[in-house]
Amino acid sequence: MRIAIDAMGGDHAPQAQVESVLAAAAEWPDVHLVLVGDPDAIRPYLGSGIPDNVSIEPASEVIGSDDEPVRAVRRKADSSMVVAGRMVKEGRADAMISCGNTGALMATGLLVVGRMQGIERPGLAAIFPTLDNKGLLALDMGANMDAKPEHLLQYALMGSMYRSKVHGIAKPRVGLLNVGTEAAKGNEVTKAAYALLENAPVHFVGNVEARDVLEGVCDVIICDGFSGNILLKAIEGAAQSIFKLLREELTSSFVSKLAAGALKPSFRRVRTRMDYNEYNGAPLLGINGLVVKGHGSSNASAMKTAIRQTRTAISNKLIASLADEFSGK
Amino acid sequence: MRIAIDAMGGDHAPQAQVESVLAAAAEWPDVHLVLVGDPDAIRPYLGSGIPDNVSIEPASEVIGSDDEPVRAVRRKADSSMVVAGRMVKEGRADAMISCGNTGALMATGLLVVGRMQGIERPGLAAIFPTLDNKGLLALDMGANMDAKPEHLLQYALMGSMYRSKVHGIAKPRVGLLNVGTEAAKGNEVTKAAYALLENAPVHFVGNVEARDVLEGVCDVIICDGFSGNILLKAIEGAAQSIFKLLREELTSSFVSKLAAGALKPSFRRVRTRMDYNEYNGAPLLGINGLVVKGHGSSNASAMKTAIRQTRTAISNKLIASLADEFSGK
């Protein structure tokens, strides 16, 4: 199998991308990894000998984090992200991974790789850390701002299949993000989606409130792109604020500094468990090929996690299974 | 001025309610506080002598947290919440405060007290703790699930006036909860609301992302009731999960237990700063009278905070100012 890596996208590109590719190439000889980007920027991190299962695909342009997504994808035809997308489209790669501009990656998925037949709107997934350490697949995180109930149903089917094919969960529990657990709660979209999900071939466990998302009450959570983005960023922001307050408080006196020093490993473990990098690699589902988003701040270890997940998805024929499910619908 | 207190609503009712009323009556002799509820349940906490500026208004029923809101308000005409609402409606109280069933309180506002002229949909506000300790007024937190852009505009006007009248902020900064800061971001509702807010007589500071809500970037944040509920509960849930993880980690070894013991006051301060009770008293805005929601888990000190804010709102003629603003529109 071949995985195209956008070597130029992300805060630590291309170093983190190249280092993770070298580590992944050594661990998984069955995977051929293609670093897509500027060869001169990539080579310094490759060291002396390039492994047999690593290659470079030249791309002269880079899509920046401030670029307007659709325009960037249309105009920068030789950017690392678009070239990687084209490799997937043309069958020269089984998947692509990028830590670059999220909007541009969605546009690459739609405009370069193409929408999967039978899917109305692709959904961007994220994997949330949960207290039971099993993680939670949440979608849509912002690909589709004004979702219809039918879109939420398709997210449920796709998310469920992803959890089963990639994470080996036999009967993934699907929850609907809502303002209360009762069936009648919510806005017009969630009320209609609830009725569809009750009759869908997924293990629907009902409405899930935002405060229970991290508690491990379901394996997949479904929402429109607007609410999903609010959910994701509210959790990130709350975690950031709490750690900021803790740092302030714990360095405020000599005694607290001393005690906090002894607790450093504990704090680090908590941060790690809340860290999205540990669950890196969120798929854009509903695309006619595997397009995976890595966190913008991914380091080499986070990137390797994304490569591992992508490898599992390819081995288990995720895209073919999704195409089977949705073709003819 | 007279404030009606629903003595029977909330996790610590009627004890927290009675204790806070006694403390408030001693501190603010200009306020007459009416405890609404079952006299036999209230009296044991009143002690020997009842102050001159405290009285009891008997109510024989209680609306529970599991009661269906609209039905409960219609059927339980002699419940403490409905009786308090009727006192506001009839001018026998200038405001009411309840820590009971949120949905029922919204129904009491609409059905018993009544909607303010010119307001299409009332909005439930909440006060978020922020890193700069100034707090943030956020609305709507769930009164109106399918908000229109015009509703968001009214929330902005009402929230802005609340911050200026009750919290003394001269020119409150109003933000629109959205998925990105650029004007073109968001769903159909926020895009249309953005255009309305740009031309409104408020100090509009643009879109605000969920991750920045606690950073103190604005004084009022506006959103539809669905997203607002997701935002509020996501932050609550994230805080809860982080403190749960910290507790687990910090009690995992003898050394960490010892060090954590020394840091207890620091942890307590952080929890307090993240605690919604410190900013208790969220108004239901757009009602023809002052209806204030206290957190369900309010203790006596949190209830007293709610009474203080309500007193300020009455002194500064919040309701009359809102009525002036919206009548004739």
HADDOCK unambig.tbl for C-alpha pairs under 7 A between the chains (distance, minus, plus):
assign (segid A and resid 145 and name CA) (segid B and resid 186 and name CA) 6.54 0.50 0.50
assign (segid A and resid 145 and name CA) (segid B and resid 187 and name CA) 5.03 0.50 0.50
assign (segid A and resid 146 and name CA) (segid B and resid 187 and name CA) 5.71 0.50 0.50
assign (segid A and resid 146 and name CA) (segid B and resid 188 and name CA) 6.99 0.50 0.50
assign (segid A and resid 179 and name CA) (segid B and resid 226 and name CA) 6.65 0.50 0.50
assign (segid A and resid 179 and name CA) (segid B and resid 229 and name CA) 6.08 0.50 0.50
assign (segid A and resid 179 and name CA) (segid B and resid 230 and name CA) 6.70 0.50 0.50
assign (segid A and resid 186 and name CA) (segid B and resid 145 and name CA) 6.53 0.50 0.50
assign (segid A and resid 186 and name CA) (segid B and resid 226 and name CA) 6.95 0.50 0.50
assign (segid A and resid 187 and name CA) (segid B and resid 145 and name CA) 5.03 0.50 0.50
assign (segid A and resid 187 and name CA) (segid B and resid 146 and name CA) 5.72 0.50 0.50
assign (segid A and resid 187 and name CA) (segid B and resid 226 and name CA) 6.75 0.50 0.50
assign (segid A and resid 188 and name CA) (segid B and resid 146 and name CA) 7.00 0.50 0.50
assign (segid A and resid 210 and name CA) (segid B and resid 230 and name CA) 5.41 0.50 0.50
assign (segid A and resid 210 and name CA) (segid B and resid 233 and name CA) 5.16 0.50 0.50
assign (segid A and resid 210 and name CA) (segid B and resid 234 and name CA) 4.76 0.50 0.50
assign (segid A and resid 210 and name CA) (segid B and resid 237 and name CA) 6.98 0.50 0.50
assign (segid A and resid 211 and name CA) (segid B and resid 233 and name CA) 4.61 0.50 0.50
assign (segid A and resid 211 and name CA) (segid B and resid 234 and name CA) 4.95 0.50 0.50
assign (segid A and resid 211 and name CA) (segid B and resid 236 and name CA) 6.16 0.50 0.50
assign (segid A and resid 211 and name CA) (segid B and resid 237 and name CA) 3.91 0.50 0.50
assign (segid A and resid 212 and name CA) (segid B and resid 237 and name CA) 6.31 0.50 0.50
assign (segid A and resid 226 and name CA) (segid B and resid 179 and name CA) 6.64 0.50 0.50
assign (segid A and resid 226 and name CA) (segid B and resid 186 and name CA) 6.94 0.50 0.50
assign (segid A and resid 226 and name CA) (segid B and resid 187 and name CA) 6.74 0.50 0.50
assign (segid A and resid 227 and name CA) (segid B and resid 227 and name CA) 5.78 0.50 0.50
assign (segid A and resid 229 and name CA) (segid B and resid 179 and name CA) 6.06 0.50 0.50
assign (segid A and resid 230 and name CA) (segid B and resid 179 and name CA) 6.69 0.50 0.50
assign (segid A and resid 230 and name CA) (segid B and resid 210 and name CA) 5.41 0.50 0.50
assign (segid A and resid 230 and name CA) (segid B and resid 231 and name CA) 6.27 0.50 0.50
assign (segid A and resid 231 and name CA) (segid B and resid 230 and name CA) 6.28 0.50 0.50
assign (segid A and resid 231 and name CA) (segid B and resid 231 and name CA) 6.26 0.50 0.50
assign (segid A and resid 231 and name CA) (segid B and resid 234 and name CA) 6.02 0.50 0.50
assign (segid A and resid 233 and name CA) (segid B and resid 210 and name CA) 5.15 0.50 0.50
assign (segid A and resid 233 and name CA) (segid B and resid 211 and name CA) 4.60 0.50 0.50
assign (segid A and resid 234 and name CA) (segid B and resid 210 and name CA) 4.76 0.50 0.50
assign (segid A and resid 234 and name CA) (segid B and resid 211 and name CA) 4.95 0.50 0.50
assign (segid A and resid 234 and name CA) (segid B and resid 231 and name CA) 6.03 0.50 0.50
assign (segid A and resid 234 and name CA) (segid B and resid 234 and name CA) 6.02 0.50 0.50
assign (segid A and resid 234 and name CA) (segid B and resid 235 and name CA) 5.80 0.50 0.50
assign (segid A and resid 235 and name CA) (segid B and resid 234 and name CA) 5.80 0.50 0.50
assign (segid A and resid 235 and name CA) (segid B and resid 235 and name CA) 5.77 0.50 0.50
assign (segid A and resid 235 and name CA) (segid B and resid 238 and name CA) 5.55 0.50 0.50
assign (segid A and resid 236 and name CA) (segid B and resid 211 and name CA) 6.16 0.50 0.50
assign (segid A and resid 237 and name CA) (segid B and resid 210 and name CA) 6.97 0.50 0.50
assign (segid A and resid 237 and name CA) (segid B and resid 211 and name CA) 3.90 0.50 0.50
assign (segid A and resid 237 and name CA) (segid B and resid 212 and name CA) 6.31 0.50 0.50
assign (segid A and resid 238 and name CA) (segid B and resid 235 and name CA) 5.54 0.50 0.50
assign (segid A and resid 238 and name CA) (segid B and resid 238 and name CA) 6.31 0.50 0.50
assign (segid A and resid 238 and name CA) (segid B and resid 239 and name CA) 6.56 0.50 0.50
assign (segid A and resid 239 and name CA) (segid B and resid 238 and name CA) 6.56 0.50 0.50
assign (segid A and resid 239 and name CA) (segid B and resid 239 and name CA) 6.92 0.50 0.50
assign (segid A and resid 245 and name CA) (segid B and resid 270 and name CA) 6.17 0.50 0.50
assign (segid A and resid 246 and name CA) (segid B and resid 270 and name CA) 6.40 0.50 0.50
assign (segid A and resid 249 and name CA) (segid B and resid 266 and name CA) 5.63 0.50 0.50
assign (segid A and resid 250 and name CA) (segid B and resid 266 and name CA) 6.49 0.50 0.50
assign (segid A and resid 256 and name CA) (segid B and resid 262 and name CA) 6.91 0.50 0.50
assign (segid A and resid 256 and name CA) (segid B and resid 263 and name CA) 5.95 0.50 0.50
assign (segid A and resid 259 and name CA) (segid B and resid 259 and name CA) 4.75 0.50 0.50
assign (segid A and resid 259 and name CA) (segid B and resid 262 and name CA) 6.57 0.50 0.50
assign (segid A and resid 259 and name CA) (segid B and resid 263 and name CA) 6.82 0.50 0.50
assign (segid A and resid 262 and name CA) (segid B and resid 256 and name CA) 6.91 0.50 0.50
assign (segid A and resid 262 and name CA) (segid B and resid 259 and name CA) 6.55 0.50 0.50
assign (segid A and resid 263 and name CA) (segid B and resid 256 and name CA) 5.95 0.50 0.50
assign (segid A and resid 263 and name CA) (segid B and resid 259 and name CA) 6.80 0.50 0.50
assign (segid A and resid 266 and name CA) (segid B and resid 249 and name CA) 5.63 0.50 0.50
assign (segid A and resid 266 and name CA) (segid B and resid 250 and name CA) 6.50 0.50 0.50
assign (segid A and resid 270 and name CA) (segid B and resid 245 and name CA) 6.18 0.50 0.50
assign (segid A and resid 270 and name CA) (segid B and resid 246 and name CA) 6.40 0.50 0.50
